[in-house]
Amino acid sequence: MSRYDFVLLATQSDDFIARLRELGLVDITTTGWEPQEKDRQLVVDIDRYRKAIESLEAYAQSEEYVAVESKSYSSGEEAFERYSELRQQKASLQAEVARLEKYAEELQPWGEFEGEAHEKLKQQGVVLRYFQAQASTFDKLAEEWSEGYTIVEINRDSSAVYFVVVAAPGDDIVIDAQEVKAPTMDSRGVEAEAEKCRQQIAELNVELSVCAASVKAIEQELDSMMRQLQDVKIKGTATEAADGALVVMEGWAEEDKSEQVDKLLDEYPDVIYLKRNPVPEDDTPVKLQNNWFARLFELIGAMYALPKYGTMDLTPFFAPFYMLFFAICLNDAGYGAILTLIGLVLLKKSSGGFMKQAAWLTIFCGGATTLFGFYTGSLFGMSIPDMLGYDGIANSPFLDFQNQFFSLALALGVVQILFGMLLNICLQTKLFGFTSTFGLLGWFIILLAGCLAVGLPMINESLVISWFTASSPAFYAAMGVGAVLMLLLNNIKRNPLINIGSGLWDAYNNITGLLSDVLSYIRLFAIGLSGGVLAQVFNSLALGLTGLDAGIESFGVGTIFQIIGATAILLIGHGINLFMSSISSFVHPMRLTFVEFYKNAGFEMTTRQFEPLTNEKK
């Protein structure tokens, strides 16, 4: 990045910003901006427009959408205002429909009647009072009540009896029953009212579809508002000089494109600018530059933070680990195949941008899960070795996940942590020189030596390095070199005695911290195992509850119902397991990346992304 400090006349600022926006290469610093009272409405409107666009895009994919030909609003503002009105009207009508449906359900037991008949009877001195009581109470007391009142049973269900008491105006009726308000219409009339509301909703859906067809116009209006807000931020953070006659602004451009910026500035009248390389104290914006594969995982890294300018972008380095950890946590070839299919469907439907990136990420993670699931011999909770006729998974070429992967999960954790430490050493060497890394390098040598001499034999005796064991001179030499670097040379500009004390303190912190970091990787084994066990449980339930676990002796009508029941249990059970396991597989590798790996790799964060002024849609 190249930093620019612009000094120009205040009267030129609007035109100057417009020229920079046309160029599309300069990011103007607006850090620290706080909206004033006059700006708050603009911020609120931008949020409303964004929500409206999201709502209309979802509406266009719903069943309520009605295809409208050659109909749309030319103005985004008009389309948004009409959408806001229609949304309120539709919400009100939907609430009314829900109320009427509930009322119709309450009136259903009273049957069909004419509402005008009540008034005619009342004019003749007859009033109908409506009651309901528990069936047991009514059956017990009905004969007693009938001695003092005229009672007509209207309807009954398993728990209640609905009846009418014929009385004169003003009569006091004392019975052990709940009186309800006399209905003015029967359920048919209420349903008719609800149907009118539904017709109005259908008419509103047509108009909402026109708004959905106008979403591009709304997006254009939103872009205009975003540019307006950007101008407000620039003016709000620019420094005034010479009693407001001059304006000083800070800008950034990519170094390889800064010559185009220089050319514009040289041609622009009355603008003074200073150009220099950024220093660590600058709030330098960041633009990631990764290959196609690593760019997919920028979506994961962005959930935490961007790397600070001048440091290392860890996205290409954690991407393979994240994909592997996702596969381990999900740990089923069938589930991986489903995720891959979902990714392919998303890819087909996506027009680009975020959805396309998410689709490819799903495909890669689902593909990795499929491969790892086949390696561990799991297909929808079923054992592939058993299906292939092997005498147990131990006698097959498949990985016995339950009995072997606990130690492998810890080994994977050690590998990623050591890799992170190596990246940290490279970064510190680049920034501050090789001598600044002696303390970290000493720890790296000690840990690597311990893993090779002690860790490998614990995983598999065949991995023993004959000349590098826990009792070999090479091991002691490596540990000695690491100890000297860690204790005596952790800061070559400092007193050796102070270095020893500092090194011992760092040793305590590193030992406890690294132990905790490595143990965190047990979650890979635990999550992968739990998902596999749940899949097996649902398989056993489906077969056991339907009786299919004993096999099918003769095929008949009952067998069809058994198969349907088992299929329903399998679909529901595996659906729940896939959903829950996918969430765990997404979150926990992210946690290992952001906590264990980032910490040991020396990650430094920033929140500022390179966003040049532009007239193009963002």
N, C-alpha and C positions, 0 to 999 in steps of 0.2 A: 504494500500500500504506500501511497504518497500523500503526505499531508499538505493542505493548502490553508493559508490564512488570507482571507479576502478583506480588503478595505475599499469601500465604495461610497458614493453619495447615497444618502437615505432615499432620495427621490428616484434613484435608479434600481432600488432593491427588487421591486416587483418585476421589472423587465429582465433584470439579471437572473432571477430565479426561473423565469419563463424560458430563458435561453439555456440555462443548465438543464432544465427539464427536457427540452428538445434534444439536447446532446445525450442525455440518459446515461452519464458515466460518473456523476459526482454525488456522493453522499454528504449531506450537510448535517453537522452535529446538532442535535436538539436535546441532548441529555439534560435532565433536570427540569424539563418543562412541566409546569403545573397549570391546568386549565383555569382561566379566569371565569367569572360569573357569565360573561357574554359568550364564552366558548362552550359552556356546558351543554347547551341545547344542541350544538353541532355534534358533540360526542354522543349524546343520547340518540340523535337521529341516525348517526352512522350505525349504532348498535341495532336500532329498529330495522333499518334497511337490510342489514346482514341477516337478522332473524327472519325477515320476510322472504329473502331469497332462499334461505335454507328450507323454509316452510313450503314455498311454492315449488321448489325442485322436488321435494318429497311428495307434494300433492300431485305433481305431473306423473309420478310413478304409481299413484294409488288407483283404486277402482272407481273413485268418484270423479276422476278426470274425464272430461268430455272433449273429444277431438274437435277443434274449431278451425275452420279453414279461412285463411286470409283475414283473421281477426286478431288484432293486438293493439295496444296503446302505443302511440308514437312517443309519448313523454313518459319517462321513468317515474317522475314525480306524480303524474296523474294516475299511473298504474298502481303505485304504492298507496296513494290515498284511497283509491277505490278498493284495493285489497283490504286495507284496514277497516273500512266501513263494512265490507262484505263479511269479513271474519267476525266482527262483533254481532252482526245480524244473524249469522249462521250459528254462533255460539248460543245466542239467546233462543233461537228456534230449537236447537238440539236440547237445551235445558227444558223447554216447554214440552217437547215430545217425550222426554224422560218422565216429566211430571204427569202427563196425560196417560202414559202407558201404565205407570204405577197406579193412577186413579182408576183406570179401566180394570186393572187386576183386582182392586178392592171392590169394584161394583159387580164383578163377575158372579159372585154367589147370589145376588139379588135378582138375577134373570133379566128378562126383557119387559119393559113397561113404558108407558107414555108419561112424560113428565107433566104434561098439562092436566092429566087426570087427577094429580094431587090437589091442584087448585080447585077443580070442580067439586071434589069431595069435601074440601075445606069449606067451600061456600055453602055446602049442604049440611055443615055441622059435623063432618066426619074427618078425623085426623089419623093418619097412619104414623105410628112411632116404630122406629127400626131398632132391633136389638140383636145381640149375639151372645151366646153363652156356651160353656163347655158342654159337650154332648152328654156326659154323665149327669151334670147338674140339670139340664133341660129334661132329660128322660125321667129324672127323679121328681122334679117339681112341676112339670107341665100340667098335670091334672089339677094340682092345687091352684096354680095360676089361672087356669081356665075357669075356675069358680067365680073369680072376680073380674076377669078381663076376657075380651075376645082375642084369642091368639091364633095366628095362622103361620104354620111353618113354611118357609120359602125354600130353604136349601140346607144341606148339611154335608160335612166332610168328615174325615176320620177324627177330627179334634173338636169341631165347633158346629153349632146349629144356628142358622140365621132365620129369624122369625119377625113377624110384624104384630103389633098390638093395635087393635082398632079402638080408638078412644074419642071422646069429645074434646073440643078446645079447652085448655086449662086444666084437664084432668091430671091428678098426681098419681103416677104409676110407680108402685114400690114392688120391685121384683129383683131377685139376685141375678142380674144380667147386665151387660154393658150396652148402654144406648149409644147408637152412632148417629151422626148427622144424616138427616133425610136427603137422599140423592135427588138432584134436580134433573138428571138424565140417566139412562142406563149405559152399559158398557158400549153398546153400538154407537151411541151419540158421541161418547168420548173418543172412540176409535176413529170416528169420522173427523173429529177435530184434529186428532193426531195426524191423520192422513193429509189434511190440508197443510199442516206444518211441514210434513215430509215433501209435499209438492213444492212448497216454497223453498225448501232446502235444495231440491233438485234444480230449481230455477237459479238459485244462487251458485250452485256448482258450475253451471254453464258460464256465469260471469267470472267466477274464480278461475275457470279454465282459460278464459281470455287473459286474465292477469298472469297466469302461469306461462302463457305463450308470450307474454311481454317481459319475461324475466331478464332478457338481455338489455332492455331499455332501463330496467331498474338497476342492473349492474353498472351500466354506464353512468347513471345518476350517482350511484355509490362511489364510483371511481372519481367523479368530479368532486364529491364531498370529501373524499380522502385526500385529494390534492389540496383542497381548501384547508383542511385540517393541517396538512403538512406545511402550508404557507404560514398558518397561524403559529405553529410550533417554531418555525425558523425565525419569525419576527419576535416571538416571545423569548427566545434564547440568544438572539443576536445582541452584541454589545454595542451600545451607542457611544459616540465620541464627538468631540467638538460641539457640545450643546445640542446633540441630536442631528447634526448636519451629516455625520458620517456613521456608517454601520460596519462593524467588524464581525465576520463569520468564519467558522472553521469548516473545512470540507475535506473529503477523502476521495481518492480515485485509485483504481488498480494501477500498479506501477507500469505494466506493459501497455496501458491505454492512456497514460498521463500525457503523452505528447499531443493527443487530440484535444485534451483539456487545455494544455498550454497554448495551442494554436487559437482556440476560441478566446482565451483570456488576452492574448496579445492583440487580437483584433478588436476587443471590446474597449470602448473609450472610458477613460477616467477610472479604471480599476487597477488597484495595486494588489499584487499577490506575492506571498512568500511560499516557497515550496521546499520541503525537506522530508527526510525519511523519519518514520515514527520512532519515538523513544519509549522505554518501558512505562514511563509515567503517563503516556497518552492513552485515552480511551479509544483505541483503534478498532474500527469495525472489522468483522471477520467474514470472509467468504470461503467456504470449503471447496476444495478442488480434488475430487476423488474420481476414480474410474467408475464404470457403470455398475459393477457389483457392489462396491463400497457405498455408492450413493444410495442404494436401497436401504442401508442401515443408518443413514443420516436421520431417518425418521425416528429410530430408537434413541440415538444420541441426543437429538433435539429435545427429548422429553426431560433431560437433565439440564444440560447447558452446552453452549458452544465452547470450544477451546480458546483460550486467550491468544491474542495475536502474538506471533513470535515463538509460541510453544509448538507442541506436536499435536496434530489431529489424530486421535486414537481410533477413529472409525474403521479404517482398513484393518487394524490389528485386532479389534474385538469382534469384528463381523464373523469370521469363521468360528470363533469360540461360541458366540451367541447362537449361531445356527446349530452347532453340535449340542449345546446345552438344552436348547428347545427340543431337539430330537430325543435326548436322553429323558427329559421330564415327561414327554408324551408317551414315548416308548411303545408304539404299536403301529405295525405296518398298515392296518386297516384305517386307523384314525388319520395317519399321515396321508393316505390316498384320498380320503374325504377332504382334508384341508387343501390338498393339491387341486382337486376338482373345483373347490370353492374359489381358489385363487384364479383358476383358468376362467371361470364364469365372470368374476370381477374384472379380469383383464379384458374380456370380450366386451363388457358393458361400459368400461371406463373410457373416457375421452382423453385422458392424460392427467398430468399433475399428481396430486396426492393419491387419488384412487388407483392410478396405474402403479405408483410406487408401492402402495399397500398390497396390490394384487401380486406383484412380483415377489415381494417379501413373503407373502403367504405361500406362494408356489415353492420358493427355495426352502423355507422351513418345513413345509409339508413333505417335500421330496426327501429332505434329510431325515425326517421322522420315518418315512416309509423304508428307507434303506436301513436305518438303525433298528427299526422294528423287525425287519427280516433277519438281521444279524442276531438279535436276541430271541428270535423264534416266536414272536407274538403277533397274532392276527385276530383282531377283535376279541382278545382274551383267550383265544384258542392256541394250543401249543403246536407250532409248525413241525417240530421234531416228531411229536406223536402222530401227526397226520401223515408224515413221511415214513413211519414205521420204525423209527429209532427206539432203542431200549433206553429211554430217558435222555434228557438234554445233555447229561454229562458224557454220554457216549456218542454225541453228535458234534458236528463242526460249529454249532451255534454257541453263543455266549450265554452262560448260566447267570443271568442278571441277578437273581436273588442271592446266590452264594458267592459270586465273584466280583460284583461291581462295587461293593462297599469300598474296598481298598483302591479300586480304579478311580472312583469319584475323588478320593483324597489325592491320588496321583495327578489327576487332571487339575485340581486346585493348585497343587505345587507347581505344575508346569505353567499355568497362566500367571501365577504370582511371580515366578522367576522371570517369565517373559516380560511382565510389567516392569520389574526391577531393571532388566536389561535395557528396556526402552528409556527408563528414567536416567540411567547412566549415559546413554547416547545423547539425551536431551541436555543434561547438565554439562556434558562435555562441549556440546555445541554452543551453549549460552555462556558458560563461565570457565571453560578449559578443563582438561583432563584431570588436573590435580585437585579440582573441587569435588571429584567423585570418589576419592580414595576410601572414605568411610563407607559409602554405599557399595562400592566395588568389593571391599573386604567382606561385607555381609553376603554379597552375592556369591563370592568364592566359597565361603564357609557353607552356605546353604546348598550350593550345587555339589560340593564335595560330599556333604552328608547324604544327599539324595542318591548320588551315584554309588557310594560305598555301602550305605546302610539301607536306603529306601528300595533300590532295585531288587536286592535279594529277598526283601520282605514280600514283594509282589510276586516274584517268580525266581526260583533258584537258578534257572537257566540264564537269567540276565546278569549274573555275577560277572564283573570285570576282574579277571584274575590278577592283574597288576595294580588294581585300585580297589582294595578292600579296606575294611575298618582297621586292619592291622598292618597295612602296607606303608612303606616309607613315603610313597607318592601322596597318600592321603594325609599323613602328618605334615608333609611339606606344604600342601595346599591349605590346610587348616592354619599352619603357622603364618603363611603369607597373608591370609585373610585376617588373622588376629592382629598382625602388625599394622595393616592398613586401617583396620577398624578402630584399634585402640591408640596407636601412636601417630598416625598420619591422617586422621579424619579432618584435621585443619592444619595444614603445614605452616600457616602463619601464626600459630598459637603455641604456647608453652606445652611441651610434651606431658607434663604432669596434669595440666588442665585437660589435655586431650584424653588421657587415661580415664580421668573421672567422667568426662563427657561420654567417652566410649562405653564405659560400664553402665552408665545411666541409659544410653541408647540401646545397649544390649538387653537390659531388663524390659524396656518398652517394646523392642522389636520381637523378643521371644514371646512375650504375652500376646502382642498384637498379631504376629504371624500365626501363632497357634490358633487364635480365634478365627483368623482369616481362612486357614486351611480347613478347619472344622465346619465352616459355613458351607463348604462344597458337599457335605453329606446330604444336603437338601436335594441334590441331583438324584442320589440313590433313593431317598425317601419318597420323593414325589413320583418318580418313575415306577417304584414298586407299588405305591398305593393305587395309582391309576390302573396298573395291571391286575391287582387283586380285585378291585371293584369290577373290572370287566369280567373276570372269572365268576364273581358272585352273581352278576346279572345273568350270565350264561346258565349257571346252576339253578337260579330261580326260575328262569324261563322253562327249563326242561323239567325241573322238579315239580313246580306247581301245576303243570299241564300233564304230567305223567309221561312225558316223552323220554325221560331219562332211562326208562326200562326198554326203550325201543318200540317199534311199531310191529305188532304181531300180525294184524290184519287191517287193511285200509278200508275205512268206512266213513259215514257222515260224522261220527264222533271224532275221528282222526282229523278231519278238516277243521273242526272247532279247536282241537288241540293245537294245530299248527297256527291258526289265526291268533289264539291266545299267546302262544310262545313268541310269535312275531311281534305282537304288540308290546310284550314285556321287553323284548330285545331292543326294539326301536326306542322306547321310552328310556330304558335303562342306559343303553349306550349313548343315547342323545344327551342325557344329563351328564354322564361321565365324560364325554367328549367336550362338552361345554366347560365344565369345571376344570378338567385337566388342561384344556387349551389356555384358560386364564392363568392357571398356575405356571404353565410352560412359558407363557409370555412374560409374566411378572418376575419370577424368581431368577431366571438368567439375567434379566435387567438389573436386579438387585446385586447379583454377583459382579456384574460389569461396573456399575456405578460406585459400589462400595469397595470391594476387594481389589478389583483390577485397576480402577482409576486411582485409588489411593497409592498403590505400590508403583504405579507408572508415573506418579508425580503430576497428575492432571491439574491444570489451572483453568478456571472457568471465566467466561465473560457472557454477558447477556446481549451484547450488541452485534447484530448481523449487518453486513454491508447491504444497504438498501438505497441505491442511487435514485435521485429524482428522475422521473420519467413520465411521459404521457401515455405509455403503454399500460394495459391492464395488468395488475399484479396478481 
